[in-house]
Amino acid sequence: MLEQVRLIDYQVMEQLDETNEVPKGVRLIKASEVWGKSKGRDQTIAVLDTGCADHRDLNQNIIGGRNFTTDDNGNPEIFEDYNGHGTHVAGTIAAAENGDGVIGVAPESKLLILKVLNENGSGQYDWIIEGIHYAIEQNVDIISMSLGGPEDIPELHDAIKKAVNHDISVVCAAGNEGDGDDTTRERSYPGSYNEVISVGAVNLQRESSEFTNSNKQVDLVGPGEQITSTYLDGQYATLSGTSMATPHITGSLALIKSIETNNFERNLTEAELYAQLIKRTVPLGFSPKLEGNGLIYLPLLDYIQGVYDDLNVQIRKPLPN
């Protein structure tokens, strides 16, 4: 199967030698407000992308990887990133809390790096399909894919359905072919499959990104513009695209799964976890074809519970004489 698939196009806005920040996207979704409950320690995420570079903010959370491309003569043990995209995505998910650099949404989650795109950011559908099957074999919790192509490939769809049947959530970028018009429909696969969690993008002002694809399969949106994360050569970069929104949702799922598994005292099914994710979205007022159910806002249920608690206190107060 020689058809080509590519990483979702993105813009490099800036490269930095040093930084020390909680990235603005992580702050926008209020990840830190649930870190008291979990930072994702018990979750394993397969990142199917261009590999991952050596980086001080990531090394402690990478548990292994595999190369499915022809880079490095096809050596399966070398999953080095020569592009930068995969390293950036990995950092948004799980850059460690080390007092320097950046921090990811789920800074104690573990990463399985599956290199399915080469140094040019392109690859064969076979590589992605093999990567998904490998992730299933490794019993990961979540699969993250900021990649896509125009073709609906049945074998790719089947691999995704198999992952979901194993209660593995599959998070995919919706794509960057959008024109800002919600009456037009832009599709990218695997992001347009019903079984995946399809992620669109908003900017840091919670406005729909001009480039984000619009279609009925979009489930929700995450921060996708001016996103700073880990990059090549130990550096950092600020990038924009639905590729950047996707890892915000992946990391959020890791936190939610960890929290709710503890609450329910059992493992959640993929459908149950999806429901818990959507419960934590806030509609922004755009077409559902652009924003799906809205923007992820991690402490939403705690906020709602607080409102109910306050109302109950007020209702139970004795009436004045």
Secondary structure, 3 states (H helix, E strand, C coil): CCCEEEECCCEEEEEECCCEECCHHHHHCCHHHHCCCCCCCCCEEEEEECCCCCCCCCHHHEEEEEECCCHHHHCCCCCCCCCCHHHHHHHHHHCCCCCCEECCCCCCCEEEEEECCCCCCEEEHHHHHHHHHHHHHCCCCEEEECEEECCCCHHHHHHHHHHHHCCCEEEEECCCCCCCCCCCCCCCECCCCCCCEEEEEECCCCCECCCCCCCCCEEEEEECCCEEEECHHHCEEEEECHHHHHHHHHHHHHHHHHHHHHHHCCCCCHHHHHHHHHCCEECCCCCHHHHCCCEECCCHHHHHHHHHHHHHHHHHCCCCC
